[in-house]
Amino acid sequence: MPQEAAMETRVAVLGIIVEDPDSVARLNEVLHENADIIIGRMGIPYPKRHMNVISVAVDAPQDTIAAMAGRIGAIPGISVRAAYSK
């Protein structure tokens, strides 16, 4: 594979649902470790359902985004899905 293709980045949005408040510190660690690829983030508390909804926009190679989503999804009490640009 040509080196240019390996460096190609995509824009994606990670949709994160936090149902365990004890997991927030670990989530923030992962987000901080990936700060260089984060375009922006928005967090919305939803007290009625005792959860938080977070969207994180990123720009990085697809493998990097998938690895980040995998690390987030491995945190107990957190669900994540990624939507990628074409």
Backbone bond lengths (Angstrom), bond angles and torsions (degrees), N, CA, C in turn:
res aa  C-N    CA-C-N  psi(-1)  N-CA   C-N-CA  omega(-1)  CA-C   N-CA-C  phi
1 M - - - 1.448 - - 1.529 108.45 -
2 P 1.341 118.16 133.56 1.456 120.19 179.05 1.522 110.76 -63.12
3 Q 1.333 115.71 149.59 1.456 120.69 -177.68 1.528 110.91 -61.09
4 E 1.347 118.21 -35.22 1.458 120.80 -179.92 1.523 111.14 -59.19
5 A 1.324 117.52 -41.44 1.461 121.09 -179.95 1.525 110.69 -66.10
6 A 1.322 117.71 -34.74 1.452 121.35 -179.98 1.522 111.60 -67.33
7 M 1.327 117.14 -26.36 1.456 121.27 -177.19 1.532 112.19 -92.54
8 E 1.317 117.62 -1.43 1.454 121.66 -177.84 1.525 110.29 -64.08
9 T 1.322 115.89 134.16 1.459 119.23 179.64 1.518 110.46 -112.57
10 R 1.320 114.49 161.88 1.463 121.30 176.80 1.516 108.45 -132.31
11 V 1.294 114.39 152.03 1.460 120.22 173.96 1.524 106.84 -93.09
12 A 1.307 115.78 137.27 1.463 121.00 179.78 1.525 109.32 -144.33
13 V 1.309 114.40 160.19 1.460 121.35 173.60 1.519 107.47 -120.53
14 L 1.325 115.87 126.71 1.454 120.85 174.54 1.519 107.47 -96.39
15 G 1.321 116.67 122.95 1.456 122.20 173.44 1.511 108.06 -96.46
16 I 1.327 116.38 118.78 1.466 121.44 -173.99 1.523 109.28 -120.49
17 I 1.326 116.33 130.23 1.460 122.76 175.42 1.532 107.06 -112.75
18 V 1.321 116.04 123.35 1.464 121.39 179.42 1.527 108.28 -108.83
19 E 1.324 115.85 113.36 1.460 120.92 179.59 1.526 112.79 -107.56
20 D 1.324 117.11 -9.96 1.472 121.38 179.01 1.523 108.64 -121.49
21 P 1.326 118.28 106.31 1.465 120.71 -178.14 1.526 113.37 -58.66
22 D 1.327 117.51 -24.87 1.464 120.44 179.05 1.527 112.29 -68.93
23 S 1.335 117.69 -13.07 1.464 121.65 -178.84 1.527 113.15 -92.60
24 V 1.314 117.50 -5.70 1.464 121.04 -175.19 1.527 111.87 -62.91
25 A 1.319 118.03 -40.39 1.474 120.39 -178.85 1.529 110.73 -60.74
26 R 1.322 117.65 -43.85 1.473 121.09 179.57 1.521 110.57 -66.50
27 L 1.335 117.16 -40.38 1.463 120.82 176.43 1.525 110.43 -59.25
28 N 1.317 116.80 -46.68 1.467 119.99 179.93 1.525 111.90 -62.58
29 E 1.335 117.79 -33.75 1.466 120.85 175.73 1.527 110.57 -61.48
30 V 1.332 116.52 -47.14 1.464 120.69 -179.17 1.534 110.07 -63.69
31 L 1.323 117.21 -42.92 1.461 119.96 178.81 1.529 110.37 -63.77
32 H 1.317 117.84 -41.64 1.467 120.99 179.17 1.529 110.78 -63.79
33 E 1.320 117.36 -40.15 1.471 121.08 179.08 1.523 111.52 -64.27
34 N 1.327 117.89 -22.23 1.460 122.68 -178.87 1.528 112.44 -111.22
35 A 1.318 116.73 21.35 1.467 121.53 -175.79 1.526 112.83 -57.04
36 D 1.328 117.44 -29.86 1.464 120.49 -177.38 1.530 113.57 -68.83
37 I 1.330 118.55 -16.73 1.470 120.21 178.95 1.526 112.54 -107.32
38 I 1.331 116.56 -4.65 1.465 120.27 -177.37 1.521 110.38 -84.19
39 I 1.332 115.28 124.73 1.466 122.10 176.26 1.528 108.71 -81.06
40 G 1.317 116.42 -44.50 1.460 121.47 179.84 1.513 110.30 -175.06
41 R 1.325 115.26 166.80 1.456 119.78 179.38 1.516 110.30 -146.08
42 M 1.330 115.25 152.78 1.449 121.01 178.70 1.525 107.49 -138.42
43 G 1.301 116.18 127.69 1.455 120.86 178.32 1.514 110.44 -115.91
44 I 1.313 115.69 135.65 1.459 121.58 -179.27 1.519 108.66 -126.46
45 P 1.331 117.03 113.61 1.463 118.28 174.66 1.527 109.72 -72.45
46 Y 1.319 116.57 143.43 1.460 121.37 178.35 1.531 107.66 -130.18
47 P 1.344 115.81 77.69 1.463 120.21 -173.54 1.531 114.00 -60.53
48 K 1.321 117.62 -30.49 1.467 121.05 -179.94 1.531 111.20 -57.11
49 R 1.346 116.26 -35.60 1.473 120.99 -178.82 1.534 111.86 -106.66
50 H 1.340 117.38 5.53 1.469 122.93 179.18 1.534 111.35 56.89
51 M 1.330 115.44 48.18 1.463 120.46 179.16 1.519 110.30 -148.82
52 N 1.324 115.09 171.32 1.459 123.04 174.28 1.515 108.37 -126.11
53 V 1.328 116.00 143.21 1.455 122.50 177.67 1.527 106.58 -115.35
54 I 1.318 115.99 125.54 1.465 121.13 -177.09 1.517 109.04 -126.95
55 S 1.328 116.57 135.05 1.464 120.13 170.96 1.523 107.62 -117.53
56 V 1.322 114.79 135.74 1.466 121.56 -178.80 1.527 107.98 -127.48
57 A 1.328 116.41 118.88 1.466 121.36 176.33 1.528 108.32 -91.45
58 V 1.331 116.47 131.70 1.465 121.88 -177.77 1.530 110.83 -132.36
59 D 1.322 115.41 159.46 1.467 122.84 175.30 1.523 106.96 -137.81
60 A 1.342 115.59 108.61 1.467 120.60 -175.06 1.524 108.77 -166.51
61 P 1.338 117.28 170.23 1.463 119.21 172.49 1.536 109.52 -59.62
62 Q 1.303 116.17 147.65 1.461 121.22 -176.53 1.524 111.91 -56.32
63 D 1.320 117.84 -38.87 1.468 120.74 179.71 1.530 111.41 -62.67
64 T 1.321 116.43 -38.42 1.467 121.06 179.48 1.522 110.40 -66.10
65 I 1.335 116.29 -43.05 1.467 120.85 179.19 1.526 109.89 -64.07
66 A 1.329 116.46 -44.66 1.465 120.76 -179.67 1.528 111.04 -62.94
67 A 1.332 116.97 -39.55 1.466 120.42 178.83 1.528 110.58 -65.12
68 M 1.324 116.65 -41.70 1.459 120.97 178.38 1.529 110.09 -63.19
69 A 1.325 116.90 -46.22 1.464 121.16 178.96 1.531 110.30 -61.38
70 G 1.315 117.01 -38.76 1.459 120.98 177.88 1.516 112.47 -62.95
71 R 1.329 116.31 -41.98 1.463 120.35 178.87 1.525 110.42 -65.96
72 I 1.334 116.69 -40.23 1.468 120.20 179.04 1.521 110.10 -66.74
73 G 1.324 116.76 -44.48 1.457 121.25 -178.72 1.521 113.63 -64.75
74 A 1.323 116.84 -21.57 1.469 121.00 179.41 1.531 112.27 -80.07
75 I 1.320 117.16 -10.45 1.460 120.66 179.39 1.535 108.13 -77.00
76 P 1.321 118.00 127.94 1.471 120.22 -179.90 1.533 111.56 -59.11
77 G 1.324 116.01 138.05 1.461 120.79 176.97 1.511 114.81 82.30
78 I 1.348 116.84 8.96 1.460 121.22 -179.33 1.524 109.63 -128.38
79 S 1.332 115.41 135.60 1.470 122.31 174.46 1.521 107.74 -118.04
80 V 1.333 116.47 145.59 1.470 120.11 -179.43 1.520 109.77 -144.96
81 R 1.328 115.65 144.77 1.466 122.89 172.29 1.512 107.67 -138.24
82 A 1.320 116.45 148.81 1.460 121.44 179.79 1.525 109.83 -115.79
83 A 1.316 115.27 138.70 1.468 122.16 172.38 1.528 106.17 -118.49
84 Y 1.339 116.51 122.40 1.463 122.46 -174.63 1.514 112.46 -102.85
85 S 1.349 115.19 148.47 1.472 120.16 170.99 1.525 108.06 -71.70
86 K 1.320 115.85 162.86 1.481 119.89 179.78 1.500 111.57 -82.63
